[in-house]
Amino acid sequence: MVTTEKEALSELAQTRPGMLIVTPYLEQGSGLAVIEKARSVVDDIRTLLIVNQQTDNLIEAGLSKADAVMSEADGFNEKPLFFTMFRAIALGQRFRSESILKALAEANVAREIWRDSPPELSPGEWEIVPLLVNGLGDREIAETLKINYETARSRSKALRRKLGVGNRAQAVTRLLQLGLARMVGP
């Protein structure tokens, strides 16, 4: 746990976490500024901004670049709410808890989707994602999965097509940007 913007950015650079949880106000600096800068330090990080409904600016929080914004008053300890939130941000979508959505609606601020929606991948394509991210070629993927080389090649091509990229390096970059590489584990 850190309490300043400088400490937070330093810790992000050192540990490269998958998730950042922050409040708007820090002892020094701003949690909103940390969120703004976090992706330049860890490109596939997901961010959660936790706000106090009584003291924090809910509209500013709702409009922030945080992947998820949750008010403590919206049932911070409810498992279904957390599941919904984590699923949304894992899929590259924005999540705003009810009080945030209400504040945005009252201010006539339209909801928007965060980032691009991820493509629908087949089970075979999901199977090659971690291997591709780890730098394996089609032959190595085929050997690892004990499948035919042409099958591995076909899955790799289909994955690149669905991601809208032309080569393996671009595919890995896109998978990381969408957070899909983290969804399948190491």
LOKOLKE-324772 format. One line per field, with one value per residue (C-alpha): residue number from 1; residue in one letter; x, y, z. Coordinates in steps of 0.5 Angstrom, whole numbers. Layout:
<atoms>
num [NUM, ...]
residuo [a, ...]
east [X, ...]
north [Y, ...]
up [Z, ...]
</atoms>
This chain:
<atoms>
num [1, 2, 3, 4, 5, 6, 7, 8, 9, 10, 11, 12, 13, 14, 15, 16, 17, 18, 19, 20, 21, 22, 23, 24, 25, 26, 27, 28, 29, 30, 31, 32, 33, 34, 35, 36, 37, 38, 39, 40, 41, 42, 43, 44, 45, 46, 47, 48, 49, 50, 51, 52, 53, 54, 55, 56, 57, 58, 59, 60, 61, 62, 63, 64, 65, 66, 67, 68, 69, 70, 71, 72, 73, 74, 75, 76, 77, 78, 79, 80, 81, 82, 83, 84, 85, 86, 87, 88, 89, 90, 91, 92, 93, 94, 95, 96, 97, 98, 99, 100, 101, 102, 103, 104, 105, 106, 107, 108, 109, 110, 111, 112, 113, 114, 115, 116, 117, 118, 119, 120, 121, 122, 123, 124, 125, 126, 127, 128, 129, 130, 131, 132, 133, 134, 135, 136, 137, 138, 139, 140, 141, 142, 143, 144, 145, 146, 147, 148, 149, 150, 151, 152, 153, 154, 155, 156, 157, 158, 159, 160, 161, 162, 163, 164, 165, 166, 167, 168, 169, 170, 171, 172, 173, 174, 175, 176, 177, 178, 179, 180, 181, 182, 183, 184, 185, 186]
residuo [m, v, t, t, e, k, e, a, l, s, e, l, a, q, t, r, p, g, m, l, i, v, t, p, y, l, e, q, g, s, g, l, a, v, i, e, k, a, r, s, v, v, d, d, i, r, t, l, l, i, v, n, q, q, t, d, n, l, i, e, a, g, l, s, k, a, d, a, v, m, s, e, a, d, g, f, n, e, k, p, l, f, f, t, m, f, r, a, i, a, l, g, q, r, f, r, s, e, s, i, l, k, a, l, a, e, a, n, v, a, r, e, i, w, r, d, s, p, p, e, l, s, p, g, e, w, e, i, v, p, l, l, v, n, g, l, g, d, r, e, i, a, e, t, l, k, i, n, y, e, t, a, r, s, r, s, k, a, l, r, r, k, l, g, v, g, n, r, a, q, a, v, t, r, l, l, q, l, g, l, a, r, m, v, g, p]
east [0, 3, 0, 3, 3, 10, 10, 5, 8, 15, 11, 8, 14, 17, 12, 8, 1, -5, -9, -9, -14, -14, -18, -18, -14, -7, -3, 1, -2, -8, -11, -14, -7, -4, -10, -8, -1, -1, -2, 4, 8, 4, 0, -5, -6, -14, -16, -21, -23, -26, -30, -34, -41, -41, -34, -32, -34, -38, -38, -31, -30, -35, -31, -24, -20, -21, -23, -28, -31, -34, -38, -37, -44, -46, -45, -37, -37, -43, -40, -44, -43, -35, -36, -40, -34, -28, -32, -33, -26, -23, -27, -24, -31, -32, -36, -39, -43, -50, -49, -44, -49, -54, -49, -47, -55, -57, -51, -54, -47, -48, -45, -39, -36, -29, -24, -26, -30, -26, -27, -31, -25, -26, -24, -18, -16, -16, -12, -6, -7, -2, 3, 3, 4, 10, 13, 12, 11, 6, 10, 12, 5, 3, 8, 6, -2, 0, -4, -3, 2, -4, -9, -4, -3, -10, -12, -6, -9, -16, -14, -10, -16, -20, -16, -15, -7, -2, 3, 5, 8, 2, -3, 1, 1, -7, -8, -4, -8, -15, -12, -14, -7, -8, -15, -12, -6, 1]
north [0, 7, 14, 18, 19, 18, 12, 9, 10, 7, 1, 0, 0, -5, -10, -9, -11, -13, -9, -2, 0, 7, 13, 20, 23, 21, 24, 27, 28, 25, 18, 20, 22, 16, 12, 17, 15, 8, 5, 8, 4, -2, -2, -8, -6, -5, 0, 1, 7, 7, 13, 16, 18, 23, 27, 25, 28, 22, 26, 27, 20, 17, 21, 18, 13, 8, 2, 1, 6, 4, 8, 5, 6, 1, -5, -6, -12, -16, -21, -21, -14, -15, -21, -17, -11, -16, -19, -13, -10, -17, -16, -9, -6, 0, -1, 4, 2, 5, 11, 13, 12, 16, 22, 21, 21, 27, 31, 28, 25, 19, 12, 10, 3, 3, 0, -4, -10, -17, -21, -28, -33, -41, -46, -47, -40, -39, -45, -42, -35, -36, -40, -34, -29, -33, -33, -40, -41, -45, -51, -51, -49, -56, -60, -57, -58, -65, -62, -62, -57, -54, -54, -50, -45, -45, -43, -38, -34, -34, -31, -26, -24, -24, -19, -15, -15, -18, -21, -25, -19, -15, -20, -21, -13, -13, -19, -15, -9, -12, -16, -23, -25, -25, -28, -35, -34, -36]
up [0, -2, 0, -5, -13, -14, -9, -13, -20, -17, -15, -21, -25, -20, -19, -26, -23, -27, -22, -19, -13, -12, -8, -11, -6, -4, 2, -4, -11, -14, -15, -21, -24, -22, -26, -32, -32, -30, -37, -39, -34, -35, -41, -39, -32, -30, -25, -20, -17, -10, -8, -2, -4, 1, 0, -7, -14, -17, -24, -24, -22, -27, -32, -30, -34, -29, -32, -26, -21, -15, -9, -2, -1, -7, -3, -3, 0, -4, -8, -14, -15, -15, -20, -25, -24, -25, -31, -34, -33, -35, -42, -43, -41, -37, -30, -26, -19, -19, -15, -20, -26, -22, -22, -29, -31, -27, -30, -37, -38, -43, -42, -46, -47, -45, -50, -56, -54, -55, -60, -59, -59, -60, -55, -60, -60, -53, -52, -56, -53, -47, -52, -57, -52, -49, -56, -59, -66, -70, -70, -62, -61, -65, -61, -54, -55, -59, -65, -72, -75, -80, -74, -70, -76, -78, -71, -70, -77, -75, -68, -72, -76, -71, -67, -74, -74, -79, -75, -69, -65, -67, -64, -58, -57, -58, -53, -48, -49, -49, -43, -46, -44, -37, -37, -39, -34, -35]
</atoms>
